[in-house]
């Protein structure tokens, strides 16, 4: 069972497309991390879904 899922998600920040055609599935009772360098869109992704 997924607690969060998205298909073909596109996220823009101002004029800039941060993600295009993003597919995400986070399963219940599974440990999930989002890792990447500063300015890579981790917080933008979480703010979009929350």
Buried (B, 14 or more C-beta within 10 A) or exposed (E): EEEEEBEEBEBEEEEEEBBEEBEBEBEEEEEEEEEEEEEEBBEBBEEBEE
